[in-house]
């Protein structure tokens, strides 16, 4: 079910986006509160390890 504000992608181990139907890592970009560096508006405690959060930001930003 689509959820406005959420960006859901399936990524390979190298971080490349995979086509629909492929197996890979499910990566979800949560909605932001208006401040790009601020906390997400939903599930703020989903990721507690800063290293994991940094890696997810890196993968989702494409850098």
Secondary structure, 3 states (H helix, E strand, C coil): CCCCCCEEEEECCCCCECCCCCCCEEEEECCECCCCCCCECCCCCCCCCHHHHHHHHHHHHCC
